[in-house]
């Protein structure tokens, strides 16, 4: 905190000197202020972006990031960039063992009817598991888009490099008729 205060004081003094010295100083100061304002707006935008998956039955809460490359999956649940983010068949991937993070380690425990919560910014959806099956690693049909809102989760199968576990869930109808 003390260091922060000292830095702020020095910045303040520097700005006063620039303003009082030259027109160029005023120009530089205005450019820096605009740059800082843009950075603050960008950081605020990033902080407001929320992208998560929650599966209460297996105790999963994880952040999602675009991509399924090694770097992404070592930190997040990855989003298959070929699939939509908010409507249709949203497909996600995650490690289940042997890596820094193994968010999908308990995916095989999911049963029909289990709920999955998907959050992307202002969108909050609840999905209900309809399938938990093993597919060939070449079976990319599960990534095809659909008119219905579906969530597809993909992970490896232990000691079966040519197969993947695929969990699919459909958006739960939350309209209640009384």
Backbone bond lengths (Angstrom), bond angles and torsions (degrees), N, CA, C in turn:
res aa  C-N    CA-C-N  psi(-1)  N-CA   C-N-CA  omega(-1)  CA-C   N-CA-C  phi
1 X - - - 1.451 - - 1.528 109.86 -
2 X 1.322 116.43 -43.29 1.460 120.83 -179.55 1.529 110.81 -61.69
3 X 1.313 116.26 -42.88 1.465 120.72 179.54 1.529 109.64 -62.73
4 X 1.321 116.36 -41.81 1.458 121.10 179.24 1.527 110.24 -60.03
5 X 1.311 117.19 -45.04 1.466 121.82 -179.84 1.527 110.69 -62.45
6 X 1.322 116.81 -43.40 1.467 121.16 179.39 1.532 110.26 -62.71
7 X 1.311 116.64 -44.03 1.472 120.60 179.50 1.523 109.99 -62.60
8 X 1.335 116.94 -45.88 1.457 120.38 179.61 1.533 111.57 -60.46
9 X 1.326 116.62 -40.42 1.464 121.23 179.17 1.532 110.19 -62.50
10 X 1.344 116.68 -45.05 1.473 121.25 179.03 1.525 111.54 -62.98
11 X 1.304 116.33 -41.14 1.470 120.25 178.37 1.528 109.80 -63.09
12 X 1.312 116.35 -43.93 1.459 121.66 179.48 1.531 111.01 -59.98
13 X 1.342 116.95 -46.36 1.464 121.16 179.80 1.524 110.95 -63.95
14 X 1.316 116.75 -40.48 1.463 121.60 178.89 1.530 110.20 -61.66
15 X 1.325 117.30 -43.35 1.465 121.41 179.49 1.528 111.13 -62.85
16 X 1.311 117.57 -42.02 1.467 121.37 179.57 1.523 109.76 -62.36
17 X 1.338 116.82 -43.50 1.463 120.66 179.13 1.521 110.88 -63.04
18 X 1.346 116.90 -42.71 1.456 120.46 179.39 1.523 111.16 -62.39
19 X 1.308 117.14 -46.01 1.462 121.30 -178.70 1.528 111.50 -60.27
20 X 1.313 116.25 -42.48 1.462 119.44 -175.08 1.523 113.58 -80.57
21 X 1.311 118.75 -16.47 1.463 120.34 -173.33 1.523 114.23 -87.82
22 X 1.327 118.85 -54.85 1.465 118.69 -171.13 1.521 111.88 -148.67
23 X 1.323 113.62 165.10 1.460 120.13 173.32 1.529 110.17 -66.83
24 X 1.345 115.73 -36.63 1.469 120.20 178.59 1.527 109.54 -62.66
25 X 1.320 115.38 -41.08 1.456 119.46 177.82 1.512 111.65 -59.86
26 X 1.329 116.89 -41.58 1.464 120.93 178.27 1.522 110.41 -63.13
27 X 1.335 115.72 -41.11 1.458 120.61 179.91 1.528 110.87 -63.79
28 X 1.337 116.97 -45.84 1.471 121.75 178.65 1.521 110.33 -60.65
29 X 1.312 115.71 -44.34 1.459 120.30 -178.64 1.529 110.75 -61.66
30 X 1.324 117.43 -45.24 1.462 120.80 179.80 1.524 111.27 -62.54
31 X 1.346 117.19 -40.74 1.467 120.89 177.57 1.524 110.51 -61.48
32 X 1.330 116.48 -45.03 1.468 120.72 -179.60 1.528 111.37 -63.55
33 X 1.336 115.69 -41.28 1.466 119.31 179.21 1.522 110.78 -62.71
34 X 1.327 117.14 -42.62 1.463 121.01 178.81 1.526 110.57 -64.65
35 X 1.328 116.94 -41.80 1.456 122.45 178.18 1.527 110.52 -60.81
36 X 1.330 116.35 -46.97 1.464 120.59 178.75 1.519 111.36 -62.46
37 X 1.327 116.85 -39.97 1.464 120.39 178.87 1.524 110.20 -62.59
38 X 1.344 117.29 -41.88 1.461 121.24 177.76 1.521 110.74 -62.55
39 X 1.336 117.19 -43.64 1.465 120.84 178.94 1.519 111.57 -62.30
40 X 1.317 116.20 -41.79 1.467 119.82 178.86 1.522 109.98 -63.02
41 X 1.346 117.17 -43.06 1.466 120.53 179.02 1.520 111.28 -62.92
42 X 1.347 117.17 -41.97 1.463 120.95 177.75 1.517 111.03 -61.84
43 X 1.340 116.54 -46.86 1.464 120.24 179.69 1.518 111.29 -62.62
44 X 1.318 117.59 -38.75 1.459 121.20 178.55 1.521 109.91 -64.03
45 X 1.350 116.28 -40.70 1.454 121.09 179.43 1.522 110.59 -62.28
46 X 1.337 117.17 -44.39 1.463 121.79 178.40 1.521 110.39 -61.92
47 X 1.343 116.34 -41.95 1.456 119.98 -179.63 1.522 111.29 -65.92
48 X 1.340 117.70 -31.34 1.455 121.13 -179.81 1.522 112.77 -78.52
49 X 1.337 117.76 -18.67 1.458 121.01 178.28 1.526 109.57 -74.69
50 X 1.305 115.38 122.44 1.454 121.15 178.44 1.520 106.58 -122.74
51 X 1.330 115.33 129.92 1.463 120.37 179.08 1.512 106.63 -145.07
52 X 1.326 116.23 105.77 1.460 121.05 -172.73 1.523 111.82 -141.04
53 X 1.309 113.88 160.39 1.461 122.04 169.33 1.525 107.16 -129.75
54 X 1.327 114.83 139.53 1.466 120.89 177.30 1.520 107.98 -133.49
55 X 1.329 115.46 133.21 1.464 120.64 175.52 1.524 106.67 -129.23
56 X 1.331 117.24 94.06 1.462 121.08 -174.28 1.529 114.44 -56.93
57 X 1.331 118.29 -38.68 1.471 120.34 -174.94 1.524 113.63 -64.01
58 X 1.355 117.06 -22.61 1.473 119.75 177.85 1.527 111.99 -117.86
59 X 1.324 116.31 9.83 1.459 120.72 175.63 1.521 114.70 68.90
60 X 1.319 117.61 31.51 1.465 121.12 -178.31 1.522 111.36 -97.34
61 X 1.312 115.53 129.30 1.460 123.71 167.61 1.523 105.22 -138.02
62 X 1.336 116.24 118.48 1.469 118.80 -176.23 1.522 110.75 -145.20
63 X 1.330 114.86 148.67 1.455 121.33 172.69 1.521 108.36 -80.67
64 X 1.316 115.04 150.78 1.465 121.99 179.31 1.521 108.02 -113.58
65 X 1.351 115.58 144.92 1.458 121.26 175.01 1.522 108.65 -137.55
66 X 1.322 116.30 153.69 1.461 120.96 -179.63 1.519 111.04 -69.17
67 X 1.329 116.64 133.86 1.458 122.41 175.76 1.519 112.17 109.62
68 X 1.325 114.51 158.75 1.463 120.88 178.64 1.526 110.76 -127.46
69 X 1.323 116.05 21.65 1.457 120.44 178.36 1.532 109.83 -74.52
70 X 1.323 115.41 168.67 1.468 122.22 -176.12 1.531 112.48 -56.68
71 X 1.331 116.39 -45.70 1.466 120.57 -177.77 1.529 111.25 -62.08
72 X 1.312 117.02 -41.82 1.465 121.12 -179.84 1.521 110.53 -66.23
73 X 1.340 117.04 -49.34 1.463 120.36 -176.17 1.527 113.00 -69.82
74 X 1.330 117.48 -16.68 1.464 119.32 175.59 1.523 112.25 -78.25
75 X 1.340 117.09 -7.89 1.467 120.78 179.53 1.523 113.61 -125.44
76 X 1.326 116.68 -29.42 1.459 121.51 -170.37 1.522 111.39 -136.29
77 X 1.324 114.34 173.53 1.453 120.92 160.36 1.524 103.61 -80.81
78 X 1.319 117.10 132.80 1.465 121.07 -175.26 1.513 112.31 -95.60
79 X 1.324 115.60 145.09 1.461 121.73 176.60 1.524 108.77 -101.32
80 X 1.337 116.64 128.27 1.461 120.84 174.49 1.529 106.78 -67.34
81 X 1.331 116.66 113.12 1.463 120.86 -173.23 1.526 112.83 -63.91
82 X 1.331 117.42 -17.34 1.465 120.71 179.52 1.521 111.28 -76.59
83 X 1.323 117.17 -10.03 1.458 120.48 -176.03 1.527 110.38 -109.25
84 X 1.335 116.57 158.63 1.466 119.39 -178.75 1.529 112.22 -66.55
85 X 1.319 115.22 167.31 1.460 120.91 -179.83 1.527 111.55 -105.15
86 X 1.338 117.10 -29.33 1.463 118.56 -173.96 1.522 114.82 -122.77
87 X 1.298 119.58 -31.49 1.468 122.52 -177.03 1.522 109.28 -128.81
88 X 1.329 117.48 144.02 1.453 121.42 177.11 1.520 111.47 93.92
89 X 1.332 116.42 -147.22 1.461 122.39 -177.47 1.530 109.51 -91.81
90 X 1.324 115.90 100.90 1.464 122.47 178.98 1.523 106.96 -89.67
91 X 1.333 117.19 120.63 1.465 120.39 -176.30 1.529 110.87 -113.28
92 X 1.334 114.68 131.98 1.460 121.93 -177.39 1.521 110.23 -127.49
93 X 1.331 116.35 152.55 1.468 121.67 179.35 1.522 109.36 -131.08
94 X 1.327 115.47 153.32 1.457 119.82 176.52 1.516 110.86 -160.55
95 X 1.326 115.04 156.10 1.468 120.60 175.24 1.524 109.83 -74.40
96 X 1.338 115.07 155.26 1.464 118.08 176.37 1.529 113.38 -123.24
97 X 1.324 117.80 -7.01 1.468 120.34 176.15 1.526 109.48 -172.53
98 X 1.333 115.87 153.18 1.458 121.05 171.74 1.517 117.13 81.62
99 X 1.317 118.49 7.61 1.464 120.61 -179.14 1.524 110.24 -126.64
100 X 1.348 115.98 176.16 1.466 120.43 179.63 1.523 111.57 -57.77
101 X 1.312 116.75 -43.95 1.461 121.49 175.47 1.523 108.46 -126.98
102 X 1.306 115.15 135.70 1.466 121.78 -177.45 1.525 109.12 -128.28
103 X 1.335 114.54 64.60 1.455 120.12 -173.89 1.530 113.68 -59.25
104 X 1.315 117.18 -29.87 1.468 119.81 -176.55 1.528 112.59 -98.60
105 X 1.325 117.59 23.97 1.464 121.45 -177.48 1.533 112.84 -63.33
106 X 1.318 118.26 -26.89 1.465 120.65 -177.42 1.531 112.53 -110.51
107 X 1.317 116.84 16.85 1.461 121.10 -178.57 1.527 111.89 -58.88
108 X 1.334 116.24 -34.23 1.468 119.37 -178.08 1.527 112.63 -65.71
109 X 1.337 117.28 -15.72 1.463 121.33 179.46 1.529 113.28 -81.89
110 X 1.329 116.93 -11.64 1.460 119.42 -177.46 1.523 111.54 -67.20
111 X 1.319 114.96 140.61 1.465 122.63 -179.27 1.526 109.02 -123.03
112 X 1.331 115.95 159.42 1.464 120.59 175.77 1.520 109.17 -53.77
113 X 1.321 114.93 134.65 1.458 120.25 179.09 1.521 113.87 97.21
114 X 1.335 118.14 -19.37 1.470 119.61 177.01 1.526 109.02 -62.86
115 X 1.324 115.53 146.30 1.455 120.56 -177.41 1.527 112.43 -96.94
116 X 1.321 114.12 144.32 1.461 122.48 174.36 1.520 106.74 -126.38
117 X 1.312 116.53 130.18 1.457 121.70 179.46 1.529 107.76 -104.74
118 X 1.309 114.63 126.92 1.470 121.58 -179.73 1.520 108.02 -118.64
119 X 1.326 115.76 126.36 1.460 121.19 -178.14 1.526 108.82 -125.30
120 X 1.318 115.55 125.53 1.472 120.88 172.46 1.516 107.40 -137.20
121 X 1.341 115.09 106.95 1.461 122.77 -176.09 1.527 110.12 52.67
122 X 1.320 117.46 -113.02 1.466 120.66 -177.19 1.534 112.85 -87.29
123 X 1.320 116.77 -7.16 1.466 119.96 -178.52 1.521 109.36 -88.13
124 X 1.310 115.32 128.57 1.460 123.32 179.72 1.519 106.67 -131.39
125 X 1.327 118.17 108.05 1.464 120.16 -177.49 1.520 110.67 -122.58
126 X 1.318 114.18 147.61 1.460 120.46 173.38 1.520 107.11 -112.11
127 X 1.322 114.50 127.59 1.458 121.79 178.70 1.524 108.46 -112.44
128 X 1.333 115.21 155.67 1.457 121.28 178.45 1.532 108.43 -120.71
129 X 1.329 115.85 127.10 1.471 120.64 -177.67 1.527 109.53 -61.65
130 X 1.345 115.54 130.16 1.463 121.51 177.00 1.528 111.83 -116.60
131 X 1.334 117.53 -23.56 1.467 121.43 -178.93 1.516 110.12 -144.30
132 X 1.319 115.68 142.62 1.455 122.60 170.19 1.518 105.01 -141.36
133 X 1.323 116.35 99.73 1.462 120.16 -171.45 1.519 110.97 -138.01
134 X 1.325 114.74 166.99 1.460 122.98 175.73 1.528 107.13 -100.76
135 X 1.343 115.85 132.92 1.457 120.92 179.17 1.528 109.12 -128.03
136 X 1.307 116.30 163.28 1.472 120.98 173.80 1.523 108.76 -70.03
137 X 1.317 117.32 149.80 1.465 120.60 179.94 1.530 112.10 -66.03
138 X 1.324 117.10 -15.60 1.469 121.66 178.53 1.529 112.28 -92.07
139 X 1.319 117.91 -5.38 1.465 122.21 -178.56 1.526 109.62 -79.23
140 X 1.336 114.97 89.59 1.460 119.39 -178.17 1.529 112.16 -95.06
141 X 1.319 117.32 1.38 1.466 120.67 177.78 1.523 111.32 -57.99
142 X 1.330 117.15 -29.38 1.465 120.65 -178.20 1.535 111.85 -67.49
143 X 1.341 116.82 -12.56 1.457 121.09 179.55 1.532 112.52 -94.78
144 X 1.319 116.94 -6.21 1.468 119.83 -178.85 1.518 110.24 -65.44
145 X 1.326 115.42 145.00 1.453 120.02 -178.39 1.524 110.91 -71.21
146 X 1.319 115.28 154.83 1.458 122.43 -179.61 1.521 108.90 -132.61
147 X 1.311 116.00 160.47 1.465 119.68 175.20 1.526 109.80 -74.55
148 X 1.324 116.45 -34.30 1.464 121.19 178.51 1.523 109.03 -77.98
149 X 1.323 115.76 155.43 1.459 119.96 175.12 1.526 108.71 -82.66
150 X 1.333 114.10 112.92 1.467 122.32 -178.49 1.526 108.06 -125.73
151 X 1.306 115.27 146.73 1.457 121.50 174.29 1.522 106.62 -115.29
152 X 1.339 117.30 127.03 1.463 122.36 179.97 1.525 108.16 -118.40
153 X 1.328 116.31 123.53 1.461 122.55 179.70 1.519 108.66 -112.86
154 X 1.325 116.66 130.63 1.466 122.38 -176.52 1.526 109.89 -124.66
155 X 1.333 116.19 136.70 1.462 121.43 172.93 1.527 108.45 -149.90
156 X 1.314 116.81 169.95 1.465 121.92 -179.90 1.529 110.87 -74.73
157 X 1.317 114.76 163.37 1.460 121.56 173.34 1.528 106.23 -109.67
158 X 1.312 116.11 129.14 1.460 121.53 -177.07 1.529 111.81 -55.58
159 X 1.333 115.44 128.14 1.470 124.44 178.06 1.526 113.89 59.81
160 X 1.327 117.27 20.57 1.465 122.15 177.34 1.529 108.68 -132.73
161 X 1.337 117.50 78.38 1.469 120.26 -173.19 1.529 114.74 -62.60
162 X 1.324 118.06 -18.37 1.460 120.81 -178.42 1.534 113.21 -95.15
163 X 1.330 116.81 7.01 1.466 120.60 -177.49 1.523 111.16 -129.35
164 X 1.325 114.89 157.46 1.459 122.15 178.19 1.530 108.99 -134.79
165 X 1.318 115.54 148.24 1.459 120.38 170.86 1.528 106.52 -86.67
166 X 1.312 115.83 134.55 1.459 121.97 -179.16 1.528 108.60 -127.81
167 X 1.308 116.04 118.15 1.456 121.64 175.03 1.524 106.63 -109.95
168 X 1.324 115.26 128.96 1.457 119.07 176.23 1.521 109.22 -121.14
169 X 1.324 114.37 143.34 1.454 120.85 -179.14 1.517 108.76 -138.77
170 X 1.326 115.74 142.75 1.455 121.10 179.00 1.516 109.39 -103.91
171 X 1.341 114.78 148.64 1.457 118.90 178.45 1.521 109.48 -58.93
172 X 1.302 114.82 132.81 1.457 121.72 -178.58 1.524 109.21 -80.16
173 X 1.322 115.59 134.22 1.454 120.83 177.66 1.515 108.30 -78.55
174 X 1.324 116.29 113.55 1.458 120.69 -177.10 1.532 111.83 -101.83
175 X 1.323 116.18 16.12 1.469 119.71 177.79 1.522 108.02 -87.45
176 X 1.295 114.95 119.10 1.451 119.85 -179.04 1.529 109.34 -107.97
177 X 1.311 115.79 134.13 1.463 120.92 177.23 1.512 109.17 -102.45
178 X 1.309 116.74 123.81 1.469 121.10 -179.01 1.510 109.64 -112.12
